[in-house]
């Protein structure tokens, strides 16, 4: 008798998918906010924008993943924080325009659906949404056994926010003399991990369980530290200060990201000696024999987000940022130039 083939025998378990949705429903419900219509399980997530709240609203969208930081999660078999990184990479990008994140959707692709593991991933996503003040209104989970290994997955996210048109932050008003404030990162965030792993795992031969005294934690714990979410801080600062430009320091580091918000005829002078970068950056630099310019182009070097504002407001802004729980530092200033970043002593 010819064997009957089923979807499950082909590697896709519909029952596991249904169980996964059941398990994450309370997590999703915990992120609800005004505007959310319905719940998960439909073909699309519904969100009603309160147009009476805005005069001339502009929608801002962002999408991203977490890159090869996932490899660290696999090595440690720890999956409950990587979702925070996913949300952070999206909402931090749209808040630099001045937009309040409204909702978030995720996409999880895996070789075989392990509900407990994927629930942990969604726990992180829900926590990231809570920190950002946005709702998790939908997502998709796909089993692709011919593409991914059994216990591996990939993540992608998508977020939409809103800002009044006359309050969009685009950097056009930045001028020489403005001050640059940096907000401390929590570590590598979610960028540069291919280089970090090549140095730490491949070259040095360390294991994620190896404890590093200067870090006061294992190398795995350091590398899996979640990306900071700056949404509430930025939205608060916009109400009290003239924030002219904001840069989220992701792939490309300080060198490549700051120029994205600079108008023609300006550049930024940064003074690295004014802030303390995390020890992990200097360990990677030393172990990998990496040039300093390369470090500033590949990593955030301790600064996760940059704000540009008038010199007259800089000190007051520093005090307010501290009240917000940030670790701010005036890291540089705007000068005449060619939309670049220069590193100065001082």
C-alpha positions as CSV (number, residue, x, y, z in Angstrom):
1,X,0.0,0.0,0.0
2,X,1.3,3.4,-0.9
3,X,2.2,5.6,2.1
4,X,-0.1,8.6,2.6
5,X,1.8,11.8,2.8
6,X,0.7,14.6,5.1
7,X,1.8,18.2,5.6
8,X,3.1,17.2,9.0
9,X,5.3,14.4,7.5
10,X,6.6,17.0,5.1
11,X,7.8,19.1,8.1
12,X,4.9,21.5,8.7
13,X,2.8,21.0,11.8
14,X,-0.5,23.0,11.6
15,X,-1.5,21.8,15.1
16,X,1.7,23.2,16.6
17,X,1.0,26.5,14.8
18,X,-2.5,26.7,16.4
19,X,-1.0,25.9,19.8
20,X,1.5,28.6,19.3
21,X,-1.2,31.2,18.5
22,X,-3.1,30.1,21.6
23,X,-0.1,30.5,23.8
24,X,0.9,34.0,22.6
25,X,-2.6,35.5,22.7
26,X,-2.2,36.8,26.3
27,X,1.2,38.4,25.3
28,X,-0.3,40.1,22.4
29,X,-3.3,41.3,24.4
30,X,-0.9,42.8,26.9
31,X,0.3,45.3,24.3
32,X,-3.1,46.7,23.4
33,X,-3.5,50.5,23.1
34,X,-6.2,52.9,21.9
35,X,-6.9,52.3,18.2
36,X,-6.5,48.6,18.1
37,X,-9.5,46.8,16.6
38,X,-10.0,43.0,17.0
39,X,-7.2,40.6,18.0
40,X,-4.8,38.2,16.5
41,X,-5.9,35.4,14.2
42,X,-7.3,37.4,11.3
43,X,-5.8,38.0,7.9
44,X,-4.7,41.5,8.8
45,X,-4.2,43.7,11.9
46,X,-6.7,46.5,12.3
47,X,-5.8,49.9,13.7
48,X,-8.0,53.0,13.7
49,X,-6.1,56.3,13.6
50,X,-7.9,58.9,15.6
51,X,-7.8,61.7,13.0
52,X,-9.5,64.1,15.4
53,X,-6.3,64.0,17.4
54,X,-4.1,65.3,14.6
55,X,-4.3,68.4,12.3
56,X,-2.1,67.1,9.5
57,X,-0.8,63.6,10.3
58,X,2.0,61.8,8.5
59,X,2.5,58.1,8.8
60,X,6.0,56.8,9.2
61,X,7.0,53.2,8.7
62,X,10.1,51.1,9.4
63,X,11.1,47.5,8.9
64,X,14.2,45.6,10.1
65,X,15.6,42.4,11.6
66,X,18.3,41.6,14.1
67,X,20.9,40.1,11.8
68,X,23.4,37.6,13.0
69,X,22.8,38.4,16.7
70,X,20.4,35.5,16.3
71,X,23.4,33.2,16.3
72,X,24.2,34.2,19.9
73,X,20.6,33.4,20.9
74,X,21.0,29.9,19.3
75,X,24.4,29.3,21.0
76,X,22.9,30.2,24.4
77,X,19.5,28.6,23.7
78,X,18.1,31.9,25.1
79,X,15.3,33.5,23.2
80,X,13.3,35.7,25.5
81,X,15.1,39.0,24.7
82,X,15.9,38.9,21.0
83,X,12.4,40.1,20.3
84,X,13.2,43.4,22.2
85,X,16.0,43.9,19.6
86,X,13.6,43.3,16.8
87,X,11.2,46.0,18.0
88,X,14.0,48.4,18.9
89,X,15.5,48.3,15.4
90,X,12.2,49.3,13.9
91,X,10.7,51.8,16.4
92,X,14.1,53.6,17.0
93,X,14.2,54.2,13.3
94,X,10.8,55.8,13.0
95,X,11.0,57.9,16.2
96,X,14.0,59.8,14.8
97,X,11.5,61.4,12.5
98,X,9.5,62.5,15.5
99,X,6.9,59.7,15.0
100,X,5.1,58.0,17.8
101,X,5.0,54.2,17.1
102,X,1.4,53.0,16.9
103,X,1.6,49.3,16.1
104,X,4.0,46.5,15.2
105,X,3.9,43.3,13.3
106,X,6.4,40.4,13.3
107,X,7.5,37.6,11.0
108,X,9.1,34.4,12.4
109,X,10.4,31.9,9.9
110,X,11.7,28.6,11.3
111,X,12.7,25.1,10.2
112,X,10.3,23.5,12.6
113,X,7.9,25.3,15.0
114,X,8.8,24.7,18.6
115,X,6.0,26.5,20.5
116,X,7.9,27.1,23.8
117,X,10.9,28.6,21.9
118,X,8.8,30.8,19.7
119,X,6.7,31.9,22.7
120,X,9.9,33.1,24.3
121,X,10.6,35.1,21.1
122,X,7.2,36.7,21.2
123,X,7.6,37.5,25.0
124,X,10.5,39.7,23.9
125,X,8.6,41.2,21.1
126,X,5.7,42.0,23.5
127,X,8.1,43.5,26.0
128,X,9.7,45.7,23.3
129,X,6.2,46.9,22.2
130,X,5.4,47.7,25.8
131,X,8.6,49.7,26.2
132,X,7.9,51.6,23.0
133,X,4.2,52.1,23.8
134,X,3.0,50.4,20.6
135,X,0.6,47.5,20.0
136,X,1.5,44.1,18.6
137,X,-1.4,43.7,16.3
138,X,-0.4,40.8,14.1
139,X,2.3,38.7,12.6
140,X,3.2,35.6,10.7
141,X,4.9,32.3,11.5
142,X,6.2,30.1,8.7
143,X,7.7,26.6,9.0
144,X,10.2,26.1,6.2
145,X,12.1,22.9,6.9
146,X,14.0,23.0,3.6
147,X,15.3,26.5,4.3
148,X,16.1,26.7,8.0
149,X,17.6,24.2,10.5
150,X,15.3,22.5,13.0
151,X,16.0,24.7,16.0
152,X,16.8,27.9,14.1
153,X,14.7,30.8,13.0
154,X,14.9,34.3,11.4
155,X,13.0,37.4,12.5
156,X,11.7,40.5,10.7
157,X,9.5,43.3,12.0
158,X,7.5,46.2,10.7
159,X,6.2,49.3,12.6
160,X,4.0,52.2,11.7
161,X,4.0,55.5,13.6
162,X,2.4,59.0,13.2
163,X,3.7,62.6,13.5
164,X,2.2,66.0,12.8
165,X,3.6,67.2,9.4
166,X,4.9,70.4,10.9
167,X,6.8,68.5,13.6
168,X,8.6,66.0,11.4
169,X,12.3,66.0,12.4
170,X,14.4,65.8,9.2
171,X,17.6,67.7,10.1
172,X,17.1,70.5,7.5
173,X,17.4,73.2,10.2
174,X,20.7,72.0,11.6
175,X,23.4,74.6,11.4
176,X,27.0,75.2,12.6
177,X,27.1,75.8,16.3
178,X,24.4,73.3,17.2
179,X,25.4,70.8,19.8
180,X,25.4,67.0,19.5
181,X,24.1,64.9,22.4
182,X,24.7,61.2,22.5
183,X,22.5,58.8,24.4
184,X,24.3,55.8,25.9
185,X,23.8,52.4,24.3
186,X,23.5,49.1,26.2
187,X,26.3,47.6,24.3
188,X,26.6,46.4,20.7
189,X,22.8,46.6,20.2
190,X,22.1,44.7,17.0
191,X,24.9,45.6,14.6
192,X,28.4,44.4,13.9
193,X,27.7,40.9,15.0
194,X,29.3,39.2,12.0
195,X,32.6,41.0,12.9
196,X,32.2,40.5,16.6
197,X,31.6,36.8,16.2
198,X,34.6,36.5,13.8
199,X,36.8,38.1,16.4
200,X,35.5,36.6,19.6
201,X,34.3,33.1,18.5
202,X,36.4,32.3,15.4
203,X,39.7,34.1,16.1
204,X,40.0,34.1,19.9
205,X,38.1,30.8,20.3
206,X,35.9,31.9,23.2
207,X,32.6,30.2,24.2
208,X,29.5,32.1,25.1
209,X,29.8,30.6,28.6
210,X,33.2,32.1,29.2
211,X,33.2,34.8,31.9
212,X,35.1,38.0,31.3
213,X,36.1,39.8,34.5
214,X,36.1,43.3,33.0
215,X,32.5,42.7,31.7
216,X,31.4,41.1,35.0
217,X,29.4,38.6,32.9
218,X,29.8,35.9,30.3
219,X,30.6,36.9,26.8
220,X,27.2,35.4,25.8
221,X,25.4,37.6,28.3
222,X,27.2,40.6,27.0
223,X,26.5,39.9,23.3
224,X,22.8,39.1,24.0
225,X,22.1,42.4,25.9
226,X,19.0,43.9,24.3
227,X,19.0,47.0,22.2
228,X,17.8,50.1,24.1
229,X,14.5,51.6,23.0
230,X,14.6,55.4,23.1
231,X,11.0,56.1,22.0
232,X,9.6,57.5,25.2
233,X,12.7,59.7,25.8
234,X,12.6,61.2,22.3
235,X,8.8,61.9,22.4
236,X,9.3,63.6,25.7
237,X,12.2,65.7,24.6
238,X,10.3,66.9,21.5
239,X,7.8,68.5,23.8
240,X,10.3,70.6,25.6
241,X,13.3,71.3,23.3
242,X,14.0,72.2,19.7
243,X,15.3,68.9,18.5
244,X,16.6,69.6,15.0
245,X,17.9,66.2,14.0
246,X,18.2,62.6,15.4
247,X,20.2,59.7,14.2
248,X,19.8,56.1,15.3
249,X,23.3,54.6,15.4
250,X,22.9,51.2,13.7
251,X,24.9,49.5,10.9
252,X,27.5,51.9,9.7
253,X,28.1,53.2,13.2
254,X,28.5,56.9,14.0
255,X,30.5,57.6,10.9
256,X,27.8,56.6,8.4
257,X,24.5,57.3,10.3
258,X,25.0,60.9,11.5
259,X,25.5,62.3,8.0
260,X,22.0,60.9,7.0
261,X,20.4,63.8,9.0
262,X,22.9,66.6,8.1
263,X,22.0,69.3,5.5
264,X,24.4,70.4,2.9
265,X,27.2,72.6,4.1
266,X,27.5,71.0,7.5
267,X,29.5,68.3,9.3
268,X,29.8,67.0,12.8
269,X,32.9,67.1,15.0
270,X,32.8,64.4,17.6
271,X,35.1,64.2,20.6
272,X,35.4,60.5,21.6
273,X,37.2,61.3,24.8
274,X,34.1,62.8,26.2
275,X,32.1,59.6,26.6
276,X,32.9,56.2,28.0
277,X,32.3,53.3,25.5
278,X,31.6,49.8,26.9
279,X,34.5,47.5,27.5
280,X,33.3,45.1,24.9
281,X,34.2,47.5,22.1
282,X,37.8,47.8,23.2
283,X,38.1,44.1,23.7
284,X,36.9,43.5,20.1
285,X,39.3,46.2,18.9
286,X,42.2,44.7,20.7
287,X,41.5,41.0,20.0
288,X,40.8,41.7,16.3
289,X,43.6,44.2,15.8
290,X,41.0,46.5,14.3
291,X,41.7,50.1,13.3
292,X,39.9,52.7,15.3
293,X,38.3,54.2,12.2
294,X,36.9,50.8,11.3
295,X,35.4,50.5,14.8
296,X,33.6,53.8,14.5
297,X,32.2,52.8,11.2
298,X,31.0,49.3,12.2
299,X,29.8,49.7,15.8
300,X,27.9,52.3,17.9
301,X,30.9,52.6,20.2
302,X,28.7,53.3,23.2
303,X,26.3,55.8,21.6
304,X,22.9,54.4,20.6
305,X,21.2,57.6,19.5
306,X,22.3,61.1,18.7
307,X,20.3,64.4,19.1
308,X,21.2,67.7,17.5
309,X,19.8,70.9,19.1
310,X,20.7,74.6,19.7
311,X,23.7,75.3,21.8
312,X,21.6,77.4,24.2
313,X,19.4,74.4,25.0
314,X,22.1,71.8,25.4
315,X,22.7,71.9,29.2
316,X,19.0,72.0,30.1
317,X,18.5,69.1,27.7
318,X,21.2,67.1,29.4
319,X,19.4,67.6,32.8
320,X,16.1,66.5,31.3
321,X,17.6,63.4,29.7
322,X,19.0,62.4,33.0
323,X,15.5,62.7,34.5
324,X,14.3,60.4,31.7
325,X,16.8,57.7,32.9
326,X,19.3,58.2,30.1
327,X,23.0,58.5,30.3
328,X,23.6,61.5,28.0
329,X,26.8,63.3,27.0
330,X,27.5,66.3,24.8
331,X,29.7,64.4,22.4
332,X,30.2,67.0,19.6
333,X,29.1,70.0,17.6
334,X,28.1,71.0,14.2
335,X,30.5,72.9,11.9
336,X,30.7,73.9,8.3
337,X,31.6,71.0,6.1
338,X,30.7,68.3,3.6
339,X,28.0,66.2,5.4
340,X,30.7,64.0,7.2
341,X,31.8,63.1,10.7
342,X,35.3,64.0,12.0
343,X,36.8,62.7,15.2
344,X,38.7,65.3,17.2
345,X,40.7,65.4,20.3
346,X,39.4,67.4,23.2
